[in-house]
């Protein structure tokens, strides 16, 4: 009887961890879309997106901590979502940097004559 209870608790914990992974992965996908939109039209909200990305990465690390023991598929899904998010944040930064260079005031040029 006692061992059956332990098995049921382990199954419940594994299911709960899977749900956490799915939840964090869904949040990451949502954030990925926001980052892509921001990369297309950069603005003041870029810093907010970067902060959200860091917060979600922290959540993801908590879910992936060594104390959790869920299946490798769940971990792979989450790691893939984090990789995509990371790439999009980098792309957003590159676009913002390029736009900043394009709109920067031109240096004064002295014309001969």
Secondary structure, DSSP 8 states (H G I E B T S, - for coil): -HHHHHHHHHHHHHHHHHHHHHHHHHHHHHHHHHHHHHHHS--TTHHHHHHHHHHHHHHHHHHTSTT----HHHHHHHHHHHHHHHHHHHHHHHHHHHHHHHHS---------
